Amino acid sequence: MRQTSARRIALAALKTWRKGKQFADATISNALSKSGLPSADRAFAFELFYGVLRNLTLLDFWIRQLRAQCVDVDLRDLVRLGLYQLFIANTAEHAAVHETVELGLKRYRAVANAILRSAARERKELERRATAQPLDVRASHPKFLIERWQTEFGTDATKALCNWNNQPPPIYARINRLKTDRQDFLARYRNARTLPNLSNFVELPTPGQAIEAGACYIQDPSTAIACDLLQPQDGETILDACAAPGGKTSYIAEMIKNRGPLIACDRDSDRLCLLQENLTRLGVSNARIVRQDWTRPPVSPEILSAAPFDRILVDAPCSNTGVMRRRVDVRWRLTAKDFNRMHARQVEIVRAAAPLLKPGGVLVYSTCSLEREENEEVVEELLRTMSILQLEEERRSLPFRDNFDGAYAAKVRRRS
């Protein structure tokens, strides 16, 4: 019965998500928060919900092969859930069909049962047909993303990127050296797995206790690129212009051992509350949190009073195409116009923050996007229009090459 409840929660979450008012992570988290399910069944609900979202186009292709008539949206969600279990999760046929069908409204059950029984009988043929489909169908990614990635990275890399995005992500954590060190952390949390050439990051399948203790922060190693380029030093005055939820802010504080003023900004009050909670738990004591929307002047007096800054980090809002494996529904929310829209906003944010930099100071611009419009082209425009800045270094992480999330960072220096 509990797994049936997990299926019911996943189905309800799919319906809520389809209405478009919540992001996927908030949708399933809200659904589970009131469920009272044990951890194993919560994990099953997560798998079903995210598994369907990762494979929407492919599941709908199979539905079209099985039923020529129009399929009502509620019936479609039910059948998607069943097909995911049958073809991708390899759930036992009885459970995948019978227990899923029982979740549907009475008027849908007979049709859902017929479609799923036919799918089970015709599985090999349906899978064969799927392999003959274009990549956007096989890998369930929008066609416009496939085409732009093929142009930028090539066909093989695009296939690898789509495959990467469709895998459940491991949980990585950065050891918080404000409260512990690597040796003590590994001794206390025995399930932590070390990562080659990354002494301060681990893979941590069950991070709950370590998070509560402030011993770590859940963070992909690719996020360290921006902080490593920033190279903050003890006693410097530093601005984190887009700080929430606090992963990079807390890493900067760790790097300078809580010594030196650190101003952490964001524009949303709810995100600032989350930022404060995270920094407090992690033992960050040198950060001052300030609400600031860089697209709406003026700059806060609290920021101006701390300026000029030795170093500024602008971890800009972006399309998140580098972290699609974790933000599963991003692919279904993006449009081809979003990249230019984000580009304009990113340039605006940096232009507002850069004048606060000391002569000779360093600004690092970063995103978790793979797109040139949001990365190299932003930096190119800034260098072209702001003569005070000069480029020193660029780095990027590509999932299909580096086996971590996608990220980009550029280090620029204000001319003396």
C-alpha positions as CSV (number, residue, x, y, z in Angstrom):
1,M,0.0,0.0,0.0
2,R,2.8,2.4,0.8
3,Q,4.3,2.1,-2.7
4,T,0.8,2.7,-4.1
5,S,0.8,5.9,-2.0
6,A,4.1,6.8,-3.5
7,R,2.6,6.4,-7.0
8,R,-0.4,8.5,-5.9
9,I,1.8,11.3,-4.7
10,A,3.9,11.2,-7.9
11,L,0.7,11.3,-10.1
12,A,-0.7,14.2,-8.1
13,A,2.7,16.0,-8.4
14,L,2.7,15.5,-12.2
15,K,-0.7,17.1,-12.4
16,T,0.3,20.0,-10.2
17,W,3.5,20.6,-12.2
18,R,1.6,20.4,-15.5
19,K,-0.4,23.5,-14.5
20,G,2.9,25.4,-14.6
21,K,2.7,27.3,-11.4
22,Q,5.6,25.6,-9.5
23,F,9.0,24.3,-10.4
24,A,9.5,20.6,-10.2
25,D,11.6,20.5,-7.0
26,A,9.0,22.6,-5.1
27,T,6.2,20.5,-6.5
28,I,7.4,17.1,-5.3
29,S,8.8,18.5,-2.1
30,N,5.5,20.1,-1.2
31,A,3.6,16.9,-2.1
32,L,5.9,14.7,0.1
33,S,6.0,17.1,3.1
34,K,2.5,16.1,4.1
35,S,2.7,12.4,3.1
36,G,4.3,10.8,6.2
37,L,5.9,8.2,3.9
38,P,9.1,6.4,5.0
39,S,12.3,7.2,3.3
40,A,12.3,4.3,0.8
41,D,8.8,5.2,-0.5
42,R,9.6,8.9,-0.6
43,A,12.6,7.9,-2.8
44,F,10.3,5.9,-5.0
45,A,7.9,8.9,-5.4
46,F,10.9,11.1,-6.3
47,E,12.1,8.5,-8.9
48,L,8.7,8.2,-10.6
49,F,8.0,12.0,-10.7
50,Y,11.4,13.0,-12.0
51,G,11.7,9.9,-14.2
52,V,8.5,10.9,-16.1
53,L,9.7,14.5,-16.5
54,R,13.0,13.3,-17.9
55,N,11.3,11.2,-20.5
56,L,8.2,13.1,-21.4
57,T,8.7,13.2,-25.2
58,L,9.7,9.5,-25.4
59,L,6.7,8.4,-23.2
60,D,4.3,10.5,-25.4
61,F,5.8,8.9,-28.5
62,W,4.9,5.5,-27.1
63,I,1.4,6.7,-26.2
64,R,0.9,7.8,-29.8
65,Q,2.0,4.4,-31.0
66,L,-0.5,2.7,-28.7
67,R,-3.6,4.9,-29.1
68,A,-4.5,6.9,-32.2
69,Q,-7.3,8.8,-30.5
70,C,-6.7,12.0,-28.5
71,V,-5.7,11.3,-24.9
72,D,-7.1,13.4,-22.1
73,V,-4.4,15.2,-20.1
74,D,-5.3,13.4,-16.8
75,L,-5.3,10.0,-18.6
76,R,-2.0,10.9,-20.2
77,D,-0.3,11.5,-16.8
78,L,-1.6,8.1,-15.6
79,V,-0.3,6.3,-18.7
80,R,3.0,8.1,-18.6
81,L,3.5,6.9,-15.1
82,G,2.7,3.3,-16.1
83,L,5.0,3.4,-19.2
84,Y,7.9,4.8,-17.2
85,Q,7.7,1.9,-14.8
86,L,7.3,-0.7,-17.5
87,F,10.0,0.5,-20.0
88,I,12.5,2.5,-18.0
89,A,12.3,1.7,-14.3
90,N,11.7,-2.0,-15.1
91,T,9.0,-2.3,-12.4
92,A,7.2,-5.7,-12.2
93,E,4.4,-5.7,-14.8
94,H,1.6,-6.4,-12.3
95,A,2.6,-3.5,-10.1
96,A,3.3,-1.1,-13.0
97,V,0.0,-1.8,-14.6
98,H,-2.5,-2.8,-11.9
99,E,-1.5,-0.4,-9.1
100,T,-1.0,2.5,-11.5
101,V,-4.4,1.9,-13.2
102,E,-6.1,1.9,-9.7
103,L,-5.0,5.4,-9.1
104,G,-7.0,6.8,-12.0
105,L,-10.5,8.1,-12.1
106,K,-13.0,5.3,-12.8
107,R,-13.7,6.6,-16.3
108,Y,-10.0,6.3,-17.2
109,R,-9.2,2.9,-15.8
110,A,-10.3,0.6,-18.6
111,V,-8.5,2.7,-21.2
112,A,-5.4,3.0,-19.1
113,N,-5.4,-0.7,-18.5
114,A,-5.8,-1.5,-22.2
115,I,-3.0,0.8,-23.2
116,L,-0.5,-0.5,-20.6
117,R,-1.4,-4.1,-21.2
118,S,-0.8,-3.5,-25.0
119,A,2.5,-1.8,-24.1
120,A,3.7,-4.8,-22.1
121,R,2.9,-7.2,-24.9
122,E,4.5,-5.0,-27.6
123,R,7.4,-3.8,-25.6
124,K,10.2,-5.0,-27.9
125,E,8.6,-3.5,-31.0
126,L,7.9,-0.2,-29.3
127,E,11.5,0.0,-28.1
128,R,12.7,-0.7,-31.6
129,R,10.5,2.1,-33.0
130,A,11.9,4.5,-30.4
131,T,15.5,3.8,-31.4
132,A,14.7,4.9,-34.9
133,Q,13.4,8.3,-33.7
134,P,15.4,11.6,-33.8
135,L,17.5,12.4,-30.7
136,D,15.0,15.0,-29.4
137,V,12.4,12.1,-29.1
138,R,14.8,9.4,-27.9
139,A,16.4,11.7,-25.3
140,S,13.3,13.8,-24.5
141,H,14.9,17.3,-25.1
142,P,13.4,20.2,-27.0
143,K,14.5,20.2,-30.6
144,F,15.8,23.7,-30.5
145,L,18.2,22.8,-27.7
146,I,19.4,19.7,-29.5
147,E,20.1,21.8,-32.6
148,R,22.1,24.6,-30.8
149,W,24.1,22.0,-28.9
150,Q,25.0,20.1,-32.0
151,T,26.2,23.4,-33.6
152,E,28.3,24.3,-30.5
153,F,29.6,20.9,-29.3
154,G,29.0,18.4,-32.1
155,T,26.7,15.4,-32.5
156,D,28.5,13.0,-30.2
157,A,28.9,15.5,-27.4
158,T,25.2,16.4,-27.7
159,K,24.2,12.8,-27.3
160,A,26.4,12.4,-24.3
161,L,25.0,15.6,-22.8
162,C,21.4,14.4,-23.3
163,N,22.3,11.1,-21.7
164,W,23.9,13.0,-18.8
165,N,20.8,15.1,-18.2
166,N,18.6,12.0,-18.1
167,Q,20.6,10.3,-15.3
168,P,19.7,10.8,-11.6
169,P,22.4,13.0,-10.1
170,P,24.7,11.9,-7.3
171,I,24.8,14.0,-4.2
172,Y,28.0,16.0,-3.8
173,A,29.0,18.0,-0.8
174,R,31.7,20.5,0.0
175,I,33.3,19.9,3.3
176,N,32.9,23.1,5.4
177,R,36.3,23.7,6.8
178,L,35.0,26.5,9.0
179,K,33.7,23.7,11.3
180,T,35.7,20.6,10.5
181,D,38.5,19.3,8.4
182,R,38.7,16.6,5.8
183,Q,40.1,13.9,8.1
184,D,37.6,14.4,10.8
185,F,34.7,14.7,8.3
186,L,35.6,11.3,6.7
187,A,36.0,9.7,10.1
188,R,32.6,10.9,11.2
189,Y,30.6,10.3,8.0
190,R,31.7,6.9,6.9
191,N,29.5,6.8,3.8
192,A,31.3,9.8,2.2
193,R,33.2,8.9,-0.9
194,T,36.3,10.9,-1.8
195,L,36.7,12.4,-5.3
196,P,39.9,12.3,-7.2
197,N,41.9,15.6,-7.1
198,L,39.2,17.3,-5.1
199,S,40.2,17.2,-1.4
200,N,37.3,19.4,-0.2
201,F,34.4,17.6,-2.0
202,V,32.9,14.2,-1.4
203,E,30.0,12.2,-2.7
204,L,27.5,11.8,0.2
205,P,24.5,9.6,-0.5
206,T,22.8,10.4,2.9
207,P,23.9,13.9,3.9
208,G,21.2,14.8,6.4
209,Q,23.2,14.6,9.6
210,A,26.2,16.3,8.1
211,I,24.1,19.2,6.7
212,E,22.3,19.7,10.1
213,A,25.7,19.9,11.8
214,G,27.0,22.5,9.3
215,A,29.8,20.1,8.4
216,C,29.1,20.4,4.7
217,Y,27.1,22.1,2.0
218,I,25.4,20.3,-0.9
219,Q,27.2,21.6,-3.9
220,D,28.5,20.3,-7.2
221,P,32.3,20.5,-7.6
222,S,31.8,22.6,-10.8
223,T,30.6,25.5,-8.6
224,A,34.1,25.8,-7.1
225,I,35.5,27.2,-10.4
226,A,34.1,30.7,-9.8
227,C,35.5,30.9,-6.2
228,D,38.9,29.4,-7.2
229,L,39.2,32.1,-9.9
230,L,38.2,34.8,-7.4
231,Q,41.1,33.8,-5.1
232,P,39.8,35.8,-2.1
233,Q,42.5,36.8,0.4
234,D,42.3,37.3,4.2
235,G,41.3,40.8,5.2
236,E,40.0,41.8,1.7
237,T,36.6,43.5,1.2
238,I,34.5,41.2,-0.9
239,L,31.1,41.5,-2.6
240,D,29.0,38.5,-3.5
241,A,26.5,40.3,-5.8
242,C,24.0,37.4,-6.3
243,A,24.6,35.3,-3.2
244,A,21.5,33.2,-2.4
245,P,21.2,30.4,-1.4
246,G,24.8,30.8,-0.1
247,G,27.0,28.0,-1.5
248,K,29.6,30.3,-3.0
249,T,29.3,32.9,-0.2
250,S,30.1,30.3,2.4
251,Y,33.0,28.9,0.4
252,I,34.4,32.5,0.1
253,A,34.1,32.9,3.9
254,E,35.8,29.6,4.4
255,M,38.7,30.5,2.0
256,I,39.4,33.7,4.0
257,K,38.7,32.0,7.3
258,N,36.0,34.5,8.2
259,R,38.5,37.3,8.1
260,G,37.6,40.5,6.2
261,P,34.2,42.1,5.3
262,L,32.0,40.1,3.1
263,I,28.8,41.6,1.7
264,A,26.2,39.1,0.4
265,C,23.3,40.4,-1.7
266,D,20.2,39.1,-3.4
267,R,17.0,40.7,-4.6
268,D,14.4,38.4,-3.1
269,S,13.5,38.5,0.6
270,D,12.7,34.8,0.8
271,R,16.0,33.9,-0.7
272,L,17.8,36.2,1.7
273,C,16.1,34.3,4.6
274,L,17.4,31.1,3.2
275,L,20.9,32.7,2.7
276,Q,20.9,33.7,6.3
277,E,19.9,30.2,7.5
278,N,22.6,28.6,5.5
279,L,25.4,31.0,6.5
280,T,24.4,30.7,10.2
281,R,24.4,26.9,10.1
282,L,27.8,26.9,8.3
283,G,29.4,29.2,10.9
284,V,29.9,32.2,8.6
285,S,30.5,35.1,10.9
286,N,31.9,37.8,8.6
287,A,29.1,38.2,6.1
288,R,26.6,41.1,6.1
289,I,23.4,40.3,4.1
290,V,21.9,43.1,2.1
291,R,18.9,43.2,-0.2
292,Q,19.8,44.5,-3.6
293,D,18.3,44.3,-7.1
294,W,21.1,45.2,-9.5
295,T,18.6,45.9,-12.3
296,R,16.9,48.6,-10.2
297,P,19.0,51.5,-9.1
298,P,20.1,52.9,-6.7
299,V,22.7,50.7,-5.0
300,S,22.0,50.2,-1.3
301,P,23.8,52.6,1.0
302,E,25.1,49.6,3.0
303,I,26.9,48.4,-0.1
304,L,28.2,51.8,-1.0
305,S,29.6,52.3,2.5
306,A,31.7,49.1,2.1
307,A,32.9,50.0,-1.4
308,P,35.3,49.9,-3.1
309,F,35.7,46.1,-3.1
310,D,38.9,44.1,-3.6
311,R,36.9,41.4,-5.3
312,I,33.4,41.0,-6.6
313,L,31.6,37.7,-7.5
314,V,28.7,38.0,-9.9
315,D,27.2,34.5,-10.1
316,A,24.4,35.7,-12.4
317,P,20.9,34.3,-12.9
318,C,20.9,32.1,-16.0
319,S,19.1,29.5,-18.0
320,N,20.6,26.6,-16.0
321,T,21.3,24.5,-19.0
322,G,24.5,23.2,-17.3
323,V,22.5,21.7,-14.4
324,M,19.6,20.1,-16.2
325,R,20.3,16.8,-14.6
326,R,19.4,18.4,-11.2
327,R,16.8,20.9,-12.4
328,V,14.8,18.4,-14.5
329,D,12.0,20.6,-15.7
330,V,14.3,23.4,-17.0
331,R,14.3,21.9,-20.5
332,W,10.5,22.2,-20.7
333,R,10.4,25.8,-19.5
334,L,13.1,27.3,-21.8
335,T,12.4,28.9,-25.1
336,A,14.8,29.9,-27.8
337,K,14.3,33.6,-26.9
338,D,15.4,33.1,-23.3
339,F,19.1,33.2,-24.0
340,N,19.1,36.7,-25.4
341,R,16.8,37.9,-22.6
342,M,19.2,36.4,-20.0
343,H,22.2,37.9,-21.8
344,A,20.7,41.4,-21.4
345,R,20.0,40.9,-17.8
346,Q,23.4,39.5,-17.0
347,V,25.2,42.4,-18.7
348,E,23.0,44.9,-16.8
349,I,23.9,43.3,-13.4
350,V,27.7,43.3,-14.1
351,R,27.5,46.9,-15.3
352,A,25.9,47.9,-12.1
353,A,28.4,46.1,-9.8
354,A,31.7,46.6,-11.7
355,P,32.1,50.3,-10.8
356,L,32.2,49.3,-7.1
357,L,35.5,47.5,-7.8
358,K,38.9,49.0,-6.7
359,P,41.4,49.8,-9.4
360,G,43.4,46.6,-9.7
361,G,40.6,44.6,-8.2
362,V,39.1,41.3,-9.5
363,L,35.6,40.6,-10.7
364,V,34.5,37.0,-11.5
365,Y,31.5,36.5,-13.7
366,S,29.9,33.1,-13.5
367,T,26.9,31.0,-14.6
368,C,25.7,27.4,-14.6
369,S,24.8,27.8,-18.3
370,L,26.4,26.1,-21.3
371,E,25.2,28.8,-23.8
372,R,27.6,31.3,-25.4
373,E,25.1,34.1,-25.2
374,E,25.2,33.9,-21.4
375,N,28.9,33.2,-21.1
376,E,31.5,34.3,-23.6
377,E,29.3,36.8,-25.3
378,V,28.4,38.5,-22.0
379,V,32.1,38.9,-21.3
380,E,32.9,40.1,-24.8
381,E,30.2,42.8,-24.6
382,L,31.4,43.9,-21.2
383,L,35.0,44.2,-22.4
384,R,33.8,46.1,-25.5
385,T,31.7,48.6,-23.6
386,M,33.6,49.0,-20.3
387,S,37.2,50.0,-21.0
388,I,38.0,49.7,-17.2
389,L,37.9,45.9,-17.5
390,Q,40.4,43.5,-18.9
391,L,40.0,39.7,-19.2
392,E,42.6,37.5,-17.4
393,E,41.2,34.0,-17.5
394,E,38.1,31.9,-18.5
395,R,37.2,28.4,-17.3
396,R,34.3,26.1,-17.9
397,S,33.0,22.7,-16.9
398,L,31.3,20.6,-19.5
399,P,29.3,17.5,-18.3
400,F,30.2,15.3,-21.2
401,R,33.9,16.1,-20.8
402,D,34.4,16.7,-17.1
403,N,31.7,14.5,-15.5
404,F,30.4,17.3,-13.3
405,D,27.7,19.9,-13.9
406,G,28.1,22.6,-16.5
407,A,29.6,25.9,-15.4
408,Y,31.4,28.9,-16.7
409,A,33.5,31.6,-15.1
410,A,35.6,34.5,-16.3
411,K,38.1,36.6,-14.3
412,V,38.4,40.2,-15.2
413,R,40.5,42.9,-13.6
414,R,39.8,46.6,-13.2
415,R,42.6,48.6,-14.8
416,S,44.6,50.7,-12.5
